[in-house]
Amino acid sequence: MLTLDGKIADAEGGVGWLDTINHPKDEDYGYSAFIETIDTTVMGNATYQQVLGFDMPFPYKEQKNYVLTRNRSLKEDEYATFITSDHATRLKEIKQEQGKDIWLIGGGEVNTFCLKASLLDEMIVHVMPFIVGKGIPIFSDAELMQHLELTSSKVYSSGVMELRYRVNYR
């Protein structure tokens, strides 16, 4: 999820602004159906730490979880395996494994890394009707350029837009 101005979090890394959006009762924006299509998640360590800090049980217990980090002292904990080096090679190996889809949860540096390494096939973005101003962008590289093909879009009654893109590497 990101704001209309392209941020995935506020300047401090928080997502409390999501609570200010009026969500219709029982609307999960397709999350329940989506989560059934994946068996693996990939995220950066900052995102992982944020998820661990939510006031709820770890939400991805049913999935294999990989955390990309530069901290070589991290190996594995009860929820995730840490990939501390050769990130692109390891992610390419994970993509070749049998199973369901892989969800790249983020953050901005990991999103940029995976796009530059030609590891993304599809992007599903939920644009929230909110402007945060200063914050963490969905991609960390202002010089990044990539062609995307819109494959579907949906607008929810709350003003949330779901955009699905195929990534076309050239």
HUWO-V363687 format. One record per residue. N is the residue number from 1. RES is the residue in three letters. SS is DSSP state (~ for helix, > for strand, _ for the rest). BURIAL is I if it has 24 or more other ideal C-beta (glycine too) atoms within 12 Angstrom, else O. D_FIRST is the distance of its C-alpha to the first C-alpha in Angstrom with 1 decimal. Layout:
# HUWO-V363687
n=[N & N]
res=[RES & RES]
ss=[SS & SS]
burial=[BURIAL & BURIAL]
d_first=[D_FIRST & D_FIRST]
This chain:
# HUWO-V363687
n=[1 & 2 & 3 & 4 & 5 & 6 & 7 & 8 & 9 & 10 & 11 & 12 & 13 & 14 & 15 & 16 & 17 & 18 & 19 & 20 & 21 & 22 & 23 & 24 & 25 & 26 & 27 & 28 & 29 & 30 & 31 & 32 & 33 & 34 & 35 & 36 & 37 & 38 & 39 & 40 & 41 & 42 & 43 & 44 & 45 & 46 & 47 & 48 & 49 & 50 & 51 & 52 & 53 & 54 & 55 & 56 & 57 & 58 & 59 & 60 & 61 & 62 & 63 & 64 & 65 & 66 & 67 & 68 & 69 & 70 & 71 & 72 & 73 & 74 & 75 & 76 & 77 & 78 & 79 & 80 & 81 & 82 & 83 & 84 & 85 & 86 & 87 & 88 & 89 & 90 & 91 & 92 & 93 & 94 & 95 & 96 & 97 & 98 & 99 & 100 & 101 & 102 & 103 & 104 & 105 & 106 & 107 & 108 & 109 & 110 & 111 & 112 & 113 & 114 & 115 & 116 & 117 & 118 & 119 & 120 & 121 & 122 & 123 & 124 & 125 & 126 & 127 & 128 & 129 & 130 & 131 & 132 & 133 & 134 & 135 & 136 & 137 & 138 & 139 & 140 & 141 & 142 & 143 & 144 & 145 & 146 & 147 & 148 & 149 & 150 & 151 & 152 & 153 & 154 & 155 & 156 & 157 & 158 & 159 & 160 & 161 & 162 & 163 & 164 & 165 & 166 & 167 & 168 & 169 & 170]
res=[MET & LEU & THR & LEU & ASP & GLY & LYS & ILE & ALA & ASP & ALA & GLU & GLY & GLY & VAL & GLY & TRP & LEU & ASP & THR & ILE & ASN & HIS & PRO & LYS & ASP & GLU & ASP & TYR & GLY & TYR & SER & ALA & PHE & ILE & GLU & THR & ILE & ASP & THR & THR & VAL & MET & GLY & ASN & ALA & THR & TYR & GLN & GLN & VAL & LEU & GLY & PHE & ASP & MET & PRO & PHE & PRO & TYR & LYS & GLU & GLN & LYS & ASN & TYR & VAL & LEU & THR & ARG & ASN & ARG & SER & LEU & LYS & GLU & ASP & GLU & TYR & ALA & THR & PHE & ILE & THR & SER & ASP & HIS & ALA & THR & ARG & LEU & LYS & GLU & ILE & LYS & GLN & GLU & GLN & GLY & LYS & ASP & ILE & TRP & LEU & ILE & GLY & GLY & GLY & GLU & VAL & ASN & THR & PHE & CYS & LEU & LYS & ALA & SER & LEU & LEU & ASP & GLU & MET & ILE & VAL & HIS & VAL & MET & PRO & PHE & ILE & VAL & GLY & LYS & GLY & ILE & PRO & ILE & PHE & SER & ASP & ALA & GLU & LEU & MET & GLN & HIS & LEU & GLU & LEU & THR & SER & SER & LYS & VAL & TYR & SER & SER & GLY & VAL & MET & GLU & LEU & ARG & TYR & ARG & VAL & ASN & TYR & ARG]
ss=[_ & > & > & _ & _ & _ & > & > & > & > & _ & _ & _ & _ & _ & ~ & ~ & ~ & ~ & ~ & _ & _ & _ & _ & _ & _ & _ & _ & _ & _ & ~ & ~ & ~ & ~ & ~ & _ & _ & > & > & > & > & > & > & > & ~ & ~ & ~ & ~ & ~ & ~ & ~ & ~ & ~ & _ & _ & _ & _ & _ & _ & _ & _ & _ & _ & > & > & > & > & > & _ & _ & _ & _ & _ & _ & _ & > & _ & _ & _ & _ & > & > & > & _ & _ & _ & ~ & ~ & ~ & ~ & ~ & ~ & ~ & ~ & ~ & ~ & _ & _ & _ & _ & > & > & > & > & > & > & _ & ~ & ~ & ~ & ~ & ~ & ~ & ~ & ~ & ~ & _ & _ & _ & _ & _ & > & > & > & > & > & > & > & _ & _ & _ & _ & _ & _ & > & > & > & _ & _ & _ & _ & _ & _ & _ & _ & _ & _ & > & > & > & > & > & > & > & > & _ & _ & _ & _ & _ & > & > & > & > & > & > & > & _ & _ & _]
burial=[I & I & I & O & O & I & I & I & I & I & O & O & I & O & I & O & I & I & O & O & I & O & O & O & O & O & O & O & I & O & O & O & O & O & O & O & O & I & O & I & I & I & I & I & I & I & I & I & O & I & I & O & O & O & O & O & O & O & O & I & O & O & I & I & I & I & I & I & I & O & O & O & O & O & O & O & O & O & O & I & I & I & I & O & O & O & I & O & O & I & I & O & O & I & I & O & O & O & O & O & I & I & I & I & I & I & I & I & I & I & I & I & I & I & I & O & I & O & I & I & O & I & I & I & I & I & I & I & I & I & O & I & O & O & I & I & I & I & I & I & O & O & O & O & O & I & O & O & O & O & O & O & O & O & O & O & O & I & O & I & I & I & I & O & O & O & I & O & O & O]
d_first=[0.0 & 3.7 & 7.0 & 9.7 & 11.5 & 9.2 & 8.5 & 6.3 & 9.1 & 12.3 & 15.5 & 16.4 & 13.3 & 12.5 & 9.6 & 12.3 & 11.2 & 9.0 & 12.5 & 13.8 & 12.2 & 14.8 & 13.7 & 16.6 & 18.4 & 17.8 & 14.7 & 12.2 & 10.5 & 12.4 & 11.4 & 15.1 & 16.3 & 13.8 & 14.7 & 18.3 & 18.0 & 17.3 & 19.8 & 18.5 & 15.6 & 15.6 & 14.1 & 15.6 & 17.8 & 16.0 & 12.9 & 15.5 & 17.4 & 14.6 & 14.0 & 17.8 & 17.9 & 16.1 & 18.8 & 18.7 & 20.1 & 18.4 & 16.1 & 16.9 & 20.7 & 21.3 & 19.8 & 21.3 & 19.2 & 19.8 & 19.0 & 19.8 & 21.8 & 24.8 & 26.5 & 29.2 & 30.4 & 27.4 & 28.3 & 26.9 & 26.2 & 26.0 & 22.4 & 22.0 & 24.0 & 23.6 & 24.2 & 26.0 & 27.6 & 27.7 & 23.9 & 24.1 & 27.1 & 25.9 & 22.6 & 24.7 & 26.9 & 24.2 & 23.1 & 26.7 & 27.0 & 27.5 & 24.8 & 21.6 & 18.5 & 16.7 & 13.0 & 12.0 & 9.5 & 10.0 & 10.7 & 11.8 & 15.4 & 15.0 & 12.8 & 15.6 & 18.3 & 17.4 & 17.2 & 20.5 & 22.0 & 21.4 & 19.7 & 16.8 & 17.8 & 14.8 & 11.2 & 8.9 & 6.0 & 4.6 & 5.9 & 6.7 & 10.5 & 10.8 & 12.4 & 12.6 & 15.2 & 16.0 & 13.2 & 12.0 & 11.1 & 9.0 & 12.7 & 15.5 & 18.4 & 19.2 & 21.8 & 19.6 & 20.4 & 19.4 & 20.1 & 17.6 & 18.8 & 16.8 & 17.8 & 16.2 & 14.3 & 14.0 & 13.8 & 13.7 & 16.2 & 13.9 & 12.9 & 9.4 & 9.7 & 9.1 & 10.5 & 12.3 & 14.3 & 17.3 & 17.9 & 21.5 & 23.2 & 26.4]
